Amino acid sequence: MNPFLGVFFHWLGGFASGSFYVPYRFVKKWAWETAWMVGGFFSWIIMPTLLALIMTHDLHGVLVRQSGSTLCWTYFFGCLWGLGGLTFGLTMRYLGMSLGMGVALGYCAAFGTLLPPIAKLFIPSIPCDETIVQIASNLPGQITLFGVVACLVGIAFAAFAGLNKEREMDQAAKTVAIKEFNFPKGIAMATFSGVMSACFAFALTAGKPIGEASLLVGTDQIWTGLPKLVVVLLGGFTTNFIWCAYLHFKNGTAYQYMSGSVREEHAALAGAGGGEHGGAVPAAEESGDLKVPMARNYLFSAMAGIIWYLQFFFYTMGETQMGKFGFASWTLHMASIIIFSTMWGWIFHEWKGSSKKTHTLIGIGLGILILSTIIIGIGTWLKGNS
């Protein structure tokens, strides 16, 4: 166990999560559901299966020997996590990117980190190493919990910076950026999205016996999280596949997987960000050219899916290095996502024109987030050496 290596892996995972949408910016004249499904097939099916087959021993045997309860709960929480990802788009629709990201991930970090050890107080069978009381009963645990609280404070600063930025926008800019700004609806969506997205942490907790079984058949500990990702992401694939199939049926866009041109009635729909689609693919050009760059669209959608999968790949690697304080992995992951997604926001000038106060708030928030990852790493290291 090497908690500092674990923190590093979580940073890599956060970088992947905060960066995966960038390739989608180069997808042209596809509806959101088309690009999302192509990328999702790589992130939910191809990559987890391929890497688990390559990096672990007897993947099929490990999975078939699991109890029905382990597989069902792991898959079930994966499905719920998929719902969180879908409603995340609605959070952006009603709150905007800056505020929506901070609020949703704040909920996600809090629920995903603290609920498993709290729930173990009431349901001892939950595969979590220690209850929240046991964690708080010693100095390493107290330091780690302090790091978790610091992370939540940092997320709050990031969310407040986003809110302040949007308050500074004039009415014309706000209409362009957040056409349907609705704080009550946005908070409701952010709460649902955050709680559902936190189910990914619950899915990994439920799938702990899968990792243990993989270790027993000779898999190196650092790769033992990969087999359970196959089950968790299958759940996420199920939810997203159903939604994308519905959108294909509603919008008549299923033809786009094989067509070299977009229909004229879909030119405005293609790549529409936000709205009920919750996507980030740029809108189709208004040049009248309906030809679709098929090879490029498949390439960049696949790249986005592979990068998105890498967040989970590095997450499970980091989790194996955190020992009994693996519950803090989710906090580290959320902190890293905010750090790197904010970095991309600066690169793409999303904070351009913001006041000094807003820049100060986001700077403080990022500083606290970085500090929190170090504190959690120290607490976990002390636990491993006590």
Summary of the structure (lengths in Angstrom):
residues: 386
radius of gyration: 20.8
end to end distance: 12.8
largest distance: 67.4
contacts: 1446
relative contact order: 0.25
helix: 76%
strand: 1%
